[in-house]
Structures are given as structure tokens and as C-alpha cells.
Amino acid sequence: MKVSEADILFIPGYSNSGPDHWQTRWQSRLSTARRVEQADWAKPVREDWVKRVVADVAAATKPVVLVAHSLGVATAIHAVPHLGDKVAGAFLVAPPDVASPDIRPRHFMTFGPYPRDPLPFPSLVVASRNDPFGTYEHADDIAAAWGSLLLDAGESGHINAESGHGPWPEGTMVFAQFLSRLKAPA
């Protein structure tokens, strides 16, 4: 699939993705990309965030490719049962362990636990070995449950601007390869 053949939907996590975040940088360069805009980025409410993703997917005019980061991954996964057949694939980066009692802010736990049903479309989970919001083992476990390919990003922190992943050129290459293997839903 080419960029021009898809609606690429960026789903940021808590506090949105700032100007230096790879999601913002990629979105500005991809002609068919748009961002899910949440009403309140600082106080996420699972039901509200999921409804917004469902509405944005429903409004798409082309097959949708989800590009989620952090709490956006949890939002996207909870939205899956309501998305119909418009989604061609999902690129899921740095999934937090939203069921862990150690997660901070604690209200992230309202996004947990993750559904464990296999995803009805191809997906790739990119996980770091030293993500402060979730262990690699947790990412491996949920990726297996979802039927997702897991990519080991090494010691990359939370794969955001703060961990040095502003432009994230390696991610760009992985996303391009992932996108090239997708087909429009039948």
C-alpha cells in the first residue's frame, strides 16, 4: 500500500505529541495523514478517547492505517471492536503496561487491561527494553496475543522526543516497509 492509498491516522498518547515528537514530524510529511484530536489530552478518559478514534476511522474515505504511540496504543486496541472493516493495519509503538499498579499517572490504569483478542488486521508492535511505562516482556506478551509482529527497539526509552526519538529515521524505514506490505481490506 502507498501513502496516497491510505488514510494514516496518528493516535498520540497522554499530553499529545509535541512538535519534536516523531508522530508530529511524520504527520507533517505524509500527505494523507491526520491526527486524532482528543478533547482533553491531560485527563484521558478511555471511553471518550475510544469514541474519538472510532469517529475518525468512520470518517475515513480510504483504508486506514493506525499509527499509535503510548496511551494511544491502548486507545486504539480498545477501539478495535468498533472499527468495522476499514483498518488495513496498525503500527503500535511503546505500549504502556496499563494494568500495572506501578504505572504513573495512576489514572492510566483505567485503560487497562488490554483486550487480548487477535487483531483483525496486520499489526506491528515496536517496544523498547527500557521503557519506563512498560516492560519488554509485557509488550512481547500482548503482541503475541494480538498476533502482532514484535520489533525489539533495544534500549530506546519511551520512543519519544525525550528519549531522543524526534525524527526517528529508523522508525520511518520500518513504517515504510510495514506500509508497503499492507493491502486494502476486502
MIDOSE-1310 file (N, C-alpha, C; in nm, 2 decimals, decimal comma, always signed):
residues 186
mkvs	+0,09/-0,12/+0,00/+0,00/+0,00/+0,00/+0,09/+0,12/+0,00; +0,05/+0,22/-0,07/+0,12/+0,35/-0,08/+0,05/+0,45/+0,01; +0,13/+0,55/+0,06/+0,07/+0,66/+0,14/-0,06/+0,71/+0,08; -0,05/+0,74/-0,05/-0,17/+0,80/-0,12/-0,29/+0,71/-0,12
eadi	-0,28/+0,58/-0,09/-0,39/+0,49/-0,09/-0,45/+0,47/+0,04; -0,40/+0,54/+0,14/-0,44/+0,52/+0,28/-0,47/+0,65/+0,35; -0,56/+0,64/+0,45/-0,58/+0,75/+0,55/-0,49/+0,70/+0,67; -0,39/+0,78/+0,69/-0,30/+0,74/+0,80/-0,34/+0,82/+0,92
lfip	-0,38/+0,75/+1,02/-0,44/+0,81/+1,14/-0,34/+0,80/+1,26; -0,29/+0,92/+1,30/-0,20/+0,92/+1,42/-0,28/+0,93/+1,55; -0,25/+0,84/+1,64/-0,32/+0,84/+1,77/-0,21/+0,86/+1,88; -0,20/+0,99/+1,92/-0,10/+1,02/+2,03/-0,14/+0,97/+2,16
gysn	-0,05/+0,97/+2,25/-0,08/+0,93/+2,39/-0,10/+1,05/+2,48; -0,09/+1,03/+2,61/-0,10/+1,13/+2,71/-0,03/+1,26/+2,68; -0,10/+1,37/+2,69/-0,04/+1,50/+2,66/-0,02/+1,53/+2,52; -0,06/+1,45/+2,42/-0,05/+1,47/+2,28/+0,10/+1,45/+2,25
sgpd	+0,13/+1,46/+2,12/+0,27/+1,45/+2,07/+0,31/+1,59/+2,03; +0,41/+1,64/+2,10/+0,46/+1,78/+2,08/+0,53/+1,80/+1,94; +0,58/+1,92/+1,91/+0,63/+1,95/+1,78/+0,76/+1,87/+1,75; +0,83/+1,82/+1,85/+0,95/+1,74/+1,82/+0,93/+1,59/+1,82
hwqt	+0,81/+1,55/+1,85/+0,78/+1,41/+1,86/+0,78/+1,35/+1,72; +0,82/+1,23/+1,70/+0,82/+1,16/+1,57/+0,68/+1,16/+1,50; +0,58/+1,14/+1,58/+0,44/+1,14/+1,52/+0,41/+1,27/+1,45; +0,44/+1,38/+1,52/+0,42/+1,52/+1,46/+0,50/+1,54/+1,34
rwqs	+0,63/+1,50/+1,34/+0,71/+1,51/+1,23/+0,67/+1,43/+1,11; +0,63/+1,30/+1,13/+0,58/+1,22/+1,03/+0,45/+1,27/+0,97; +0,36/+1,31/+1,06/+0,23/+1,36/+1,01/+0,25/+1,48/+0,91; +0,35/+1,57/+0,94/+0,37/+1,68/+0,86/+0,42/+1,65/+0,72
rlst	+0,48/+1,53/+0,71/+0,54/+1,48/+0,58/+0,45/+1,39/+0,50; +0,35/+1,33/+0,56/+0,27/+1,24/+0,49/+0,14/+1,30/+0,45; +0,11/+1,30/+0,32/+0,00/+1,38/+0,26/-0,13/+1,34/+0,30; -0,15/+1,21/+0,34/-0,28/+1,16/+0,38/-0,30/+1,14/+0,53
arrv	-0,21/+1,20/+0,60/-0,21/+1,18/+0,75/-0,29/+1,28/+0,82; -0,35/+1,24/+0,93/-0,42/+1,33/+1,02/-0,41/+1,27/+1,16; -0,44/+1,36/+1,26/-0,43/+1,32/+1,40/-0,56/+1,31/+1,46; -0,58/+1,21/+1,55/-0,69/+1,21/+1,64/-0,68/+1,32/+1,74
eqad	-0,77/+1,41/+1,74/-0,77/+1,52/+1,84/-0,86/+1,49/+1,96; -0,80/+1,47/+2,07/-0,88/+1,44/+2,19/-0,92/+1,57/+2,26; -1,04/+1,57/+2,32/-1,09/+1,69/+2,39/-1,00/+1,73/+2,51; -0,95/+1,63/+2,58/-0,86/+1,66/+2,69/-0,74/+1,57/+2,69
wakp	-0,63/+1,63/+2,66/-0,50/+1,55/+2,65/-0,45/+1,52/+2,79; -0,48/+1,61/+2,89/-0,42/+1,60/+3,02/-0,49/+1,50/+3,11; -0,62/+1,48/+3,08/-0,70/+1,39/+3,17/-0,78/+1,29/+3,08; -0,70/+1,19/+3,03/-0,76/+1,10/+2,94/-0,87/+1,01/+3,00
vred	-0,98/+1,00/+2,93/-1,10/+0,92/+2,97/-1,11/+0,81/+2,86; -1,10/+0,69/+2,90/-1,09/+0,58/+2,80/-1,21/+0,59/+2,70; -1,33/+0,60/+2,75/-1,45/+0,59/+2,67/-1,45/+0,71/+2,57; -1,41/+0,83/+2,61/-1,41/+0,95/+2,53/-1,30/+0,93/+2,42
wvkr	-1,18/+0,89/+2,46/-1,07/+0,87/+2,37/-1,11/+0,76/+2,26; -1,17/+0,65/+2,30/-1,20/+0,55/+2,21/-1,31/+0,60/+2,11; -1,41/+0,67/+2,16/-1,51/+0,72/+2,07/-1,45/+0,81/+1,96; -1,35/+0,89/+2,00/-1,29/+0,98/+1,90/-1,22/+0,90/+1,79
vvad	-1,15/+0,80/+1,83/-1,08/+0,71/+1,73/-1,19/+0,65/+1,64; -1,29/+0,59/+1,70/-1,40/+0,53/+1,62/-1,46/+0,63/+1,52; -1,48/+0,75/+1,57/-1,54/+0,85/+1,48/-1,45/+0,89/+1,36; -1,32/+0,90/+1,40/-1,22/+0,94/+1,29/-1,20/+0,82/+1,19
vaaa	-1,20/+0,70/+1,24/-1,20/+0,59/+1,14/-1,32/+0,59/+1,05; -1,44/+0,61/+1,11/-1,56/+0,61/+1,04/-1,56/+0,72/+0,93; -1,50/+0,83/+0,96/-1,50/+0,94/+0,86/-1,40/+0,92/+0,75; -1,31/+0,82/+0,76/-1,21/+0,79/+0,66/-1,27/+0,76/+0,52
tkpv	-1,21/+0,80/+0,42/-1,26/+0,77/+0,28/-1,17/+0,67/+0,21; -1,06/+0,63/+0,28/-0,97/+0,53/+0,22/-0,94/+0,43/+0,33; -0,88/+0,32/+0,30/-0,83/+0,22/+0,41/-0,75/+0,30/+0,51; -0,77/+0,26/+0,64/-0,70/+0,33/+0,75/-0,58/+0,25/+0,80
vlva	-0,47/+0,33/+0,82/-0,35/+0,27/+0,89/-0,34/+0,35/+1,02; -0,35/+0,28/+1,13/-0,34/+0,34/+1,26/-0,19/+0,35/+1,30; -0,15/+0,46/+1,35/-0,01/+0,48/+1,40/-0,02/+0,54/+1,54; -0,01/+0,45/+1,64/-0,04/+0,48/+1,78/+0,09/+0,48/+1,86
hslg	+0,10/+0,57/+1,96/+0,21/+0,58/+2,05/+0,16/+0,58/+2,19; +0,22/+0,50/+2,28/+0,19/+0,50/+2,42/+0,05/+0,48/+2,45; -0,02/+0,57/+2,53/-0,16/+0,55/+2,56/-0,25/+0,55/+2,44; -0,20/+0,60/+2,33/-0,27/+0,59/+2,20/-0,28/+0,45/+2,16
vata	-0,18/+0,36/+2,20/-0,19/+0,22/+2,16/-0,31/+0,16/+2,24; -0,32/+0,19/+2,37/-0,43/+0,13/+2,45/-0,56/+0,18/+2,39; -0,57/+0,31/+2,35/-0,69/+0,36/+2,30/-0,73/+0,29/+2,17; -0,63/+0,27/+2,08/-0,66/+0,20/+1,95/-0,71/+0,06/+1,98
ihav	-0,64/-0,01/+2,07/-0,68/-0,15/+2,09/-0,82/-0,16/+2,15; -0,86/-0,07/+2,24/-0,99/-0,07/+2,29/-1,10/-0,03/+2,18; -1,05/+0,04/+2,08/-1,15/+0,08/+1,97/-1,17/-0,03/+1,87; -1,08/-0,13/+1,86/-1,08/-0,23/+1,76/-1,22/-0,29/+1,74
phlg	-1,29/-0,33/+1,84/-1,42/-0,40/+1,82/-1,53/-0,31/+1,75; -1,50/-0,18/+1,75/-1,60/-0,08/+1,69/-1,55/-0,02/+1,56; -1,44/-0,07/+1,50/-1,39/+0,00/+1,38/-1,44/-0,06/+1,25; -1,51/-0,17/+1,25/-1,56/-0,22/+1,13/-1,44/-0,28/+1,05
dkva	-1,45/-0,27/+0,91/-1,35/-0,33/+0,83/-1,27/-0,23/+0,75; -1,26/-0,11/+0,80/-1,18/+0,00/+0,73/-1,03/+0,00/+0,76; -0,99/-0,07/+0,87/-0,85/-0,07/+0,90/-0,77/-0,17/+0,83; -0,66/-0,12/+0,76/-0,57/-0,21/+0,69/-0,45/-0,26/+0,77
gafl	-0,42/-0,18/+0,88/-0,31/-0,22/+0,96/-0,28/-0,13/+1,07; -0,20/-0,17/+1,17/-0,17/-0,08/+1,29/-0,02/-0,09/+1,32; +0,04/+0,03/+1,34/+0,18/+0,04/+1,38/+0,17/+0,09/+1,52; +0,21/+0,01/+1,62/+0,18/+0,04/+1,76/+0,32/+0,05/+1,83
vapp	+0,35/+0,17/+1,88/+0,48/+0,20/+1,94/+0,47/+0,23/+2,09; +0,56/+0,16/+2,16/+0,57/+0,18/+2,31/+0,45/+0,16/+2,39; +0,39/+0,04/+2,38/+0,26/+0,02/+2,45/+0,29/+0,02/+2,60; +0,22/+0,11/+2,68/+0,24/+0,11/+2,82/+0,17/-0,01/+2,89
dvas	+0,22/-0,05/+3,00/+0,15/-0,16/+3,08/+0,04/-0,09/+3,16; -0,07/-0,08/+3,10/-0,18/+0,00/+3,17/-0,25/-0,08/+3,28; -0,21/-0,21/+3,30/-0,27/-0,29/+3,41/-0,18/-0,29/+3,53; -0,06/-0,23/+3,51/+0,04/-0,24/+3,62/+0,00/-0,13/+3,73
pdir	+0,00/-0,18/+3,86/-0,02/-0,08/+3,96/+0,09/+0,02/+3,98; +0,20/-0,01/+3,92/+0,32/+0,09/+3,93/+0,31/+0,20/+3,83; +0,22/+0,19/+3,73/+0,22/+0,29/+3,62/+0,18/+0,43/+3,68; +0,24/+0,53/+3,63/+0,21/+0,67/+3,67/+0,19/+0,75/+3,54
prhf	+0,10/+0,84/+3,54/+0,00/+0,87/+3,63/-0,09/+0,74/+3,65; -0,15/+0,73/+3,77/-0,22/+0,61/+3,80/-0,35/+0,60/+3,72; -0,41/+0,71/+3,68/-0,53/+0,70/+3,60/-0,51/+0,63/+3,46; -0,39/+0,61/+3,42/-0,37/+0,53/+3,30/-0,43/+0,39/+3,32
mtfg	-0,43/+0,34/+3,44/-0,49/+0,21/+3,47/-0,63/+0,19/+3,42; -0,70/+0,31/+3,41/-0,84/+0,30/+3,36/-0,84/+0,25/+3,21; -0,73/+0,25/+3,14/-0,72/+0,20/+3,01/-0,68/+0,05/+3,00; -0,67/-0,01/+3,12/-0,63/-0,15/+3,12/-0,74/-0,24/+3,18
pypr	-0,72/-0,36/+3,17/-0,62/-0,43/+3,09/-0,65/-0,43/+2,94; -0,55/-0,46/+2,87/-0,57/-0,47/+2,72/-0,66/-0,59/+2,69; -0,74/-0,57/+2,59/-0,81/-0,69/+2,53/-0,70/-0,78/+2,47; -0,72/-0,91/+2,47/-0,62/-1,00/+2,42/-0,66/-1,07/+2,30
dplp	-0,77/-1,03/+2,24/-0,82/-1,09/+2,12/-0,72/-1,06/+2,00; -0,70/-1,16/+1,91/-0,62/-1,13/+1,79/-0,68/-1,01/+1,71; -0,59/-0,93/+1,66/-0,64/-0,82/+1,58/-0,68/-0,86/+1,44; -0,78/-0,80/+1,39/-0,84/-0,85/+1,26/-0,76/-0,79/+1,14
fpsl	-0,64/-0,73/+1,16/-0,56/-0,67/+1,06/-0,42/-0,69/+1,09; -0,32/-0,68/+1,00/-0,18/-0,69/+1,03/-0,14/-0,57/+1,13; -0,05/-0,61/+1,21/+0,00/-0,51/+1,31/+0,15/-0,54/+1,35; +0,21/-0,43/+1,39/+0,35/-0,43/+1,43/+0,36/-0,36/+1,56
vvas	+0,42/-0,42/+1,66/+0,44/-0,36/+1,79/+0,59/-0,33/+1,80; +0,63/-0,20/+1,82/+0,77/-0,16/+1,84/+0,78/-0,14/+1,99; +0,87/-0,21/+2,06/+0,89/-0,20/+2,20/+1,04/-0,18/+2,24; +1,06/-0,11/+2,34/+1,19/-0,08/+2,40/+1,22/-0,17/+2,52
rndp	+1,35/-0,20/+2,54/+1,39/-0,28/+2,65/+1,39/-0,20/+2,78; +1,39/-0,07/+2,78/+1,40/+0,01/+2,90/+1,29/+0,12/+2,90; +1,17/+0,09/+2,85/+1,06/+0,18/+2,86/+1,01/+0,20/+3,00; +1,01/+0,32/+3,05/+0,96/+0,33/+3,19/+0,81/+0,31/+3,21
fgty	+0,74/+0,29/+3,10/+0,59/+0,27/+3,11/+0,55/+0,13/+3,09; +0,64/+0,04/+3,06/+0,61/-0,09/+3,03/+0,73/-0,18/+3,00; +0,73/-0,30/+3,05/+0,85/-0,39/+3,02/+0,84/-0,44/+2,88; +0,95/-0,49/+2,83/+0,96/-0,55/+2,70/+0,88/-0,69/+2,71
ehad	+0,89/-0,75/+2,82/+0,82/-0,88/+2,84/+0,67/-0,86/+2,82; +0,62/-0,75/+2,88/+0,48/-0,72/+2,87/+0,44/-0,69/+2,72; +0,52/-0,62/+2,65/+0,50/-0,59/+2,51/+0,50/-0,72/+2,43; +0,59/-0,81/+2,46/+0,60/-0,94/+2,39/+0,48/-1,02/+2,41
diaa	+0,43/-1,02/+2,53/+0,31/-1,09/+2,57/+0,18/-1,04/+2,49; +0,16/-0,91/+2,49/+0,04/-0,86/+2,43/+0,06/-0,87/+2,28; +0,18/-0,85/+2,22/+0,20/-0,86/+2,08/+0,16/-1,00/+2,04; +0,20/-1,10/+2,11/+0,17/-1,24/+2,08/+0,02/-1,26/+2,09
awgs	-0,05/-1,21/+2,19/-0,19/-1,23/+2,20/-0,27/-1,16/+2,08; -0,22/-1,05/+2,03/-0,28/-0,98/+1,92/-0,24/-1,03/+1,79; -0,14/-1,12/+1,78/-0,10/-1,18/+1,65/-0,01/-1,07/+1,58; +0,05/-0,98/+1,66/+0,14/-0,88/+1,60/+0,28/-0,92/+1,59
llld	+0,35/-0,87/+1,49/+0,49/-0,88/+1,48/+0,55/-0,79/+1,59; +0,65/-0,84/+1,66/+0,72/-0,75/+1,76/+0,85/-0,72/+1,71; +0,88/-0,59/+1,72/+1,01/-0,53/+1,68/+1,08/-0,49/+1,81; +1,20/-0,54/+1,84/+1,28/-0,50/+1,95/+1,36/-0,38/+1,92
ages	+1,33/-0,27/+1,98/+1,39/-0,14/+1,96/+1,51/-0,12/+2,05; +1,56/-0,22/+2,12/+1,67/-0,21/+2,20/+1,64/-0,12/+2,32; +1,74/-0,05/+2,37/+1,72/+0,04/+2,49/+1,69/+0,18/+2,43; +1,56/+0,20/+2,41/+1,52/+0,33/+2,34/+1,42/+0,41/+2,43
ghin	+1,42/+0,38/+2,56/+1,33/+0,46/+2,64/+1,18/+0,44/+2,60; +1,11/+0,55/+2,60/+0,97/+0,55/+2,56/+0,95/+0,58/+2,42; +1,05/+0,58/+2,34/+1,05/+0,61/+2,20/+0,97/+0,74/+2,17; +1,02/+0,85/+2,23/+0,96/+0,98/+2,21/+1,07/+1,08/+2,20
aesg	+1,03/+1,21/+2,19/+1,13/+1,31/+2,18/+1,22/+1,32/+2,30; +1,17/+1,29/+2,42/+1,25/+1,29/+2,54/+1,36/+1,18/+2,54; +1,34/+1,08/+2,47/+1,43/+0,97/+2,47/+1,52/+0,98/+2,34; +1,51/+1,09/+2,27/+1,60/+1,12/+2,16/+1,54/+1,07/+2,02
hgpw	+1,41/+1,04/+2,02/+1,34/+0,99/+1,90/+1,25/+1,10/+1,84; +1,31/+1,22/+1,81/+1,24/+1,32/+1,74/+1,20/+1,28/+1,60; +1,30/+1,29/+1,51/+1,27/+1,24/+1,37/+1,25/+1,09/+1,36; +1,33/+1,01/+1,44/+1,33/+0,87/+1,44/+1,33/+0,81/+1,30
pegt	+1,45/+0,83/+1,23/+1,46/+0,78/+1,10/+1,45/+0,62/+1,09; +1,50/+0,55/+1,19/+1,48/+0,40/+1,18/+1,34/+0,37/+1,18; +1,26/+0,44/+1,26/+1,11/+0,41/+1,26/+1,05/+0,44/+1,13; +1,09/+0,55/+1,07/+1,04/+0,58/+0,93/+1,06/+0,47/+0,84
mvfa	+1,18/+0,41/+0,84/+1,21/+0,30/+0,75/+1,12/+0,18/+0,78; +1,11/+0,15/+0,91/+1,03/+0,03/+0,95/+0,88/+0,06/+0,91; +0,83/+0,18/+0,93/+0,69/+0,21/+0,89/+0,67/+0,20/+0,74; +0,77/+0,25/+0,66/+0,76/+0,24/+0,52/+0,75/+0,09/+0,47
qfls	+0,83/+0,01/+0,53/+0,83/-0,13/+0,50/+0,70/-0,20/+0,54; +0,65/-0,16/+0,66/+0,52/-0,22/+0,71/+0,41/-0,17/+0,61; +0,40/-0,05/+0,58/+0,30/+0,01/+0,49/+0,30/-0,06/+0,35; +0,42/-0,09/+0,30/+0,43/-0,15/+0,17/+0,38/-0,29/+0,16
rlka	+0,37/-0,35/+0,28/+0,31/-0,49/+0,28/+0,16/-0,50/+0,31; +0,10/-0,39/+0,33/-0,04/-0,38/+0,36/-0,12/-0,39/+0,23; -0,24/-0,45/+0,25/-0,34/-0,45/+0,14/-0,47/-0,39/+0,19; -0,54/-0,33/+0,10/-0,67/-0,27/+0,14/-0,76/-0,38/+0,19
pa	-0,84/-0,35/+0,30/-0,93/-0,46/+0,35/-1,03/-0,50/+0,24; -1,07/-0,62/+0,24/-1,16/-0,67/+0,13/-1,30/-0,64/+0,17
